Amino acid sequence: MSMTRRRLLGRLLAMGAMAGVVAGVASRRARAAAVPLRVGVLRYGTVSWELDVIRRHGLDTAHGLALVSQEFATGQATQVALQAGQVDTIAVDWLWVARQRAAQGPGGGADWTFIPFSNVAGAVMVPAGSPVATLADLAGRRLGIAGGPLDKSWLILRAYAQRQAGIDLDRATEKTFGAPPLLANALAAGRLDALLTYWPFAARGQAAGQRTLLTVEDAVSGLGIQGTPPIVGYVFSERWAKANGAVLDGFIAASRQARALLTENEAEWPSLRPLADAGSDAEFLALRDWYRRGIPPHWGPAEWQAAARLYQVLAAVGGPALVGDGGDTLPAGTFWRASSW
């Protein structure tokens, strides 16, 4: 190699090294200038999947914020952390937001508001060889129900069964409320005949050979509700949102970009395998497919109206124990209407 070519190559290498240094400095400065956004998440919860994609691709930094995840063992713990100001946002259903807004007395009338994360809730699962073919077949059988008596999925299922099959599942079944993992074990061991559970556990059951009797989303459609109401979303204080508009807008933009990657790019998923805690390839693929089905394609007036109609159905079934004295009208401000897509 001639001296001239060596000098040229040396200069190019030096320029490349300098460009790398400049890029590294710029990246560190961007991270240092980013505003922290504290997100309360459940350990092994699916919200962590989206946050992982955002961080790996630097989507938070690109929008001027830095995601800070704080893990909690239960959903109730995340709610307490939000109410105590330990985190800025958590993932929970909008029914919780509506109840908080409608509540009276100390702590009532809270200004929590909601943007969507997922449109799927769960499903009624039965063993592969089960004779149960319709909801009417559940009469007299043992039904496990994830959550409690006021869980949204249970109220939706009750309303749907009453309207479509003329059966009151609350009276007609032998009910067991409990934690999803315990109920999943009970179904697998034959101590339950059917299980209404959250979608990650429905996906795992599907991978294990269980049959989906009915999804909660199909039950909502069967109730005549037009549009696709969201189920779970990010919840935050309205006052916080108004004071931190740029941070919230950046998070919404980063979230949308992450969901696009998860929808369109198969290469994103292998990195999420450890977070999914899947026991097999089939289970991981089922989790992926259910997750993707829940990604909200739209968010705006049609979805707000669908949720308001669903709230009326839930209020009719759950009564004052669910909605308090607020009646069947969805409290104003439940949804953060400054954001739509």
Secondary structure, 3 states (H helix, E strand, C coil): CCHHHHHHHHHHHHHHHHHHHHHHHHHHHHHHHCEEEEEEEECCCCHHHHHHHHHHCCHHHHCCEEEEEEEECCHHHHHHHHHCCCCCEEEEEHHHHHHHHHCCCCCCCCCEEEEEEECCCEEEEECCCCCCCCHHHHCCCEEEEECCCCCHHHHHHHHHHHHHHCCCHHHHCEEEEECHHHHHHHHHCCCCCEEEEEHHHHHHHHHCCCEEEEEHHHHHHHCCCCCCCCCEEEEEEHHHHHHCHHHHHHHHHHHHHHHHHHHHCHHHCHHHHHHHCCCCHHHHHHHHHHHHHHCCCCCCHHHHHHHHHHHHHHHHHHCHHHHCCCCCCCCCCCECCCCCC
